[in-house]
Amino acid sequence: MKDSDSKIDLKNLDPDELLEFLSGMGKERFRCDQLLRWIYKRGVTDLDQMTDLSKVLRAELASKVFISDWQPQAVETSVDGTRKFLFRLEDGSSVETVRIPMDKDRSTLCISTQVGCAMQCVFCLTGSFGFQRNLTAAEIVNQVCAVAKEGPINNIVLMGMGEPLHNLDNVVRALKILYAPAGLDYSSRKITLSTCGLVPQMAELAKRISVNLAVSLNATNDEVRDLLMPINKRYPLDELMAACRKFPLASHRRITFEYILIRDLNDSIADAKRMIKLLHGIRAKVNLIPFNEHEGSTYRCPAESTISAFQTYLLNHDVVAIRRASKGQDISAACGQLKGKLEKNI
């Protein structure tokens, strides 16, 4: 058994939990912010380097805690600057994280929340791995900490491997760490959580924390969505859209609806018309995502003219519709591709 097995990883504690832990040790409240600053603002994981903590306190902490620190096992870099990271976890499993350049000085980080995924969306490579386990809060946050060593990250999207709302407790804990003013200090406006449509958990999320919501839609009728996304059989479109209408939105914010365009399946003008009806009464924007073809999938990307016609129809009917720029096309860019490629060789 490793020495760390009996200790607490401080990155698994949100600020309130860290404060409670330190209070249980009889320590002052200000020690919480001190530790958060060392860990997240300065990236220090060695207690001995925390020089404004007394040697006695450092020794006492060292007997009870450790601070995890990640390095990627593999990295792929695209000609467009997209970088995909594979992290090997302590139990031998792995997750992917993608840094996407937005312009010269800005980037978005796409992070994972589970090893594998239980949702079994047929277009998603991650689903083919099956569900292995939830990531801890530390494993979610460490993706940000590890990639931030390369430079600032402006936006974070929980759109990598896994369904975030299927790991709600750890995701909320990780968000609290990301928001902590003494820590990573992200605004909730800079973080987006994507769900396939777990309706009860959407309501629970809204009660517990503020975050931008993205809904993976991908179809405009139940027949096609049942085919693509089995979760639709439990929470069909009527229920999902009703939950979206109830979801509380801060001023000037919208729910993002992600829509993967698949040739001859969901890319017709009839689909665009149905989408307009579905979104009625919702402050929404639509991200149109041409299907990223990958080995083993029979689905194909629509023709350029079809994509353009679909977007134009939405725009002409006052729906904000953005075509997501394809990034990392020359590397293992689709979620799960790098993991799948490397694990073939293990």
N, C-alpha and C positions, 0 to 999 in steps of 0.2 A: 504494500500500500504506500502510495506517495505521501510525503509529509503534508502536501496541500489538501489531501483528501479529508482531513479532519479540521480544516480551517475554512473560514468564510472568505469568498472572493468579494472584496469591497465593491467591485463593479456589478455585483448582483443586488446591491442595496440601492433603492431610490433615496433621495435626500431625506425624506421623513424616516425611512427605515434606518439610514445611517445615523441620524440624530438619536433615534431610540436606542440603537446599539451602543453609541458612545455614552449616552446617559446611563445605560445599564452598567457601564464601566466606571461611572462616577465622574465623567469628563464634562468640561464646560461646553456650552452650545456652540461657541465660536470655532471649536475644533472641527465641526462638521464642514463648514465652509473652507477651512484650511485644507482639509483632506480633498475636498472636491476640486479645489484650485490646483493642487499638486497633481492629482490624477488626470484631470480632463483638460485644464488650460495649459499645463506644462508637460503633460505626457509622462510623468514620473511614475514608475511602478516599483521602485526600490525605496522602502521606508527609510533606509539610512540616508537617502539624499534629501529627505524632507527636513531641512535644517532649522526651520522655525518650530519644530516639535522637539521637546526635550528628549534626551537619550533614554530616560526612564520610560516615557510614553511610547517611544519607538519600539523599545524592547517589549513592552507590554502588548502593543499591537501585533508585533511580529509573532508572538506566541499564539495569537488567535486568528489572524487574518493573512491573506496574501492578495496581490493585485495582478490579475492576469494580463498578459501582453502578447499580442498576435503578430506573426509574420506570415505572409502568404506562402503556400507551397508552390504555387505556379501563378504566373502572370502572362497574359497575352495582350499585345498592344496593336491597335488598328492604325491604318494610315491616317484616319481622321482624328486620332488622339484618344479614342475610347480605350479604356483599360479594364480588362476582366481579371478578377482575382479569385483564386481557389484557396480556401482555408481548410486545413485539416484539423479536425477537432480531437479532443483528448481520447474519445472513444473510438477513433479511427474513421468516423463518418466525415463528410465534407459538405461545405456550402459555398455558394458563389456570391460575389459582390461585383457590381459594375460601376465604374466612374465614367460619366458621360460629359464631355466638354460641351458647354453651351455657347461660349464665345471665348475670346482671348483670356479673360480673367475669371470666368465663372464656370462652375461645374455642378452636376447633379449626381448624387450617389444612390444607386439602387441596391437595397439591402434585403437579405433573406430573413425569414422568421421561423422557418421549420427546416428540418432535414427531410427532403421529399415533400409530398403533399397528399392529403386524403381526398381531395376534391375530384380528381380524375377527369378534369377537362380534357377532351380528346385531342385538342390542338396543342397541348402543352407538354413539352418533353419532360418537365419535372414530374408530372403525374405518373409517367411510366416507371419512375423509380419506386413508387409506392410511398406510404407514409412511414417514417422511421421514428421521429420524435420531435418534440418542440425544442426550439432553442431557448436557453435561459436568457434573462435580461442581459447578463454579461456578454453572452455570445452575440446578441443583437447589437449592443453598443460597441463591442470590440471591432466590428466591421468598420464602423465610423472612425474609431481611434486609429486603427491600423492604416487605413487609406489616407487619413488626414496628415499622416507623417510626410506625404508627398506634397501637401499644400492645402489651402483652404477648400472646404466643401460648402457651397452656398445653399443647396437644397438637398433634401433627403426624401426618397420615395420608398415606401415599404411595398415593393412590387416584385421582389426577387422570388426565391424558392419558398413555397409554402403559402398558406392562407392566414394572414395576420389575425383575423378574428377567431380562428380556431385555436389560437394561442393568446387569448385576450389578456390574461393576467400578466404574463411576462412582457407582452407588447406595451401595455399601459405602464408597467414599471420602467421599461426602457425609455418610453416617451418622457416620463418624469425626469429621468437622468439627462436626456437630451435637452430638455427645457430649463434645467437648473441654472439660475443666473451665475452661480459661482463655478459652474461646470462648463458644459458645452454651449449653453446659452443660446439655443435656437429659438426663434419665434415659431409659434404654431402655424403661422402663415407659410413657413418654409418647409413644412413636413406634410407629406400626403400619404395616406394609408389606402391601399387598394383591396377591395373585397370582391369575391365572386357572388356575394349576396346572401350572407348569413343574417337573416332578418332580425331575430331576437338579439343577436350580438351587436348589430348596428345600433339598436336602441340603448343597449347597455354601454357601449362605447361613448355615446353622446352624453350619458349621465356622468361618466367617470373622467373624461378628459376632452380637451379641444384639439382637433386635428382636421386637416383637409381630407375630404372623403372622395375616393374614386371608386366607381362601380364597374366591374367587368361585365359588360352587357352582351355584346357579340351576336345578338339575334333580336328580332323584333316580333317574333311569335313563339309560343310555347313549344310548338313542334320542333322547330330548329334548335331552340335553346335546350330542350330536353336532350337532343342528340349531342350537342356540343358540351353541355355543362350539366351533369347529372344532378347538381344541387337544385336545378330548376324544378325537378319533380317534387322536391320538398317545399320550396318557396317559389312558386310560379311568378310570372311577370306581374300580374295584378298585385300580389302581396309585396313584391320587391319595390315596385314603383310607389305604392302607398307608403312604404317605409321611407323611401327617399323624400316624399313630400313632407313627412313628419320630421325628418332629420333637421336639427337646428343649425342654421347657417348664420355666421357673423355677417355684418354688412359688407357688401362688395365681394362676397365669396360665392362660389358656385360649386355644385357637385360635378365632378368630371365623370363622364361616361366613356369608358374605353371600348372601342369597337374594332375588333380584328376583322378586316375584310378578307373573305375567302371566296375564291373564284366559284361562281355559279351556285353558291350556297346562301350568301347573305349580302350580296353586293348589288342588288337590283334597285331600280328607282322605286319599285313597290316597297322594298325594305326601307328606303329613305322616307317614304310617305308614312309608313307605320311608325317609324322612329319619331317623327314630328308629333304624332298623336300620343305616343308613350310619354314624351317629355313635357307635355302640356302642363303648365302650372308649376314647373320645377325650374329654379334658377340653375341652368345647366350649361355645360360646354361639352363638346364631343371630341375626343381624340380618335382620329381615324388611323388605324395601324395596318398597313398592308401585311398580309401573312408572311412570316419569316420561314421560308421553306427549309426543312431539315430532314436528315436521313431517317427513313422509316415512316414518314408521314405521306399520306396520299393527297393531302390538301395542297392547293396551289394559290399563288398570289394572283389577284385579278390583273387584267391589262391596265396600262396607265390611263387609257381613255375612260375605263369603267370607274376607276378610283376618282378621277377628276369630275366625272358626271355626278357621282354620288355626293361628293363634297359640295359641288356647285348647287345641287338641288337643296341641300340643307341650308346653305348660306342664303339662297334666294328666298327661303322661308323663315328667315330671322333666327336660325339656330347657329350658335357659335360652333363652328366645325374646323378643327385644326388637324392638318395632316402631320402626324408625328414623323420627323425626319428619321430615316433609317441610319443607324449608327453601327459601326463595328461589323460591317458585312463581310470583311475579309478575315475575321477571327471567329471563334466559337461564341457568337454574340447572343443567340437565343438562350433563354433561361434553361440551364441544365446541360448545354452542349459541352462546355469545358469539363464539367464533372463526368459526363458520360464518356468523353474521349479519354480522359486520363484513367478512369477506373477500368477501362478495357485493358489497360496496360499493367494493372496491379496484379 
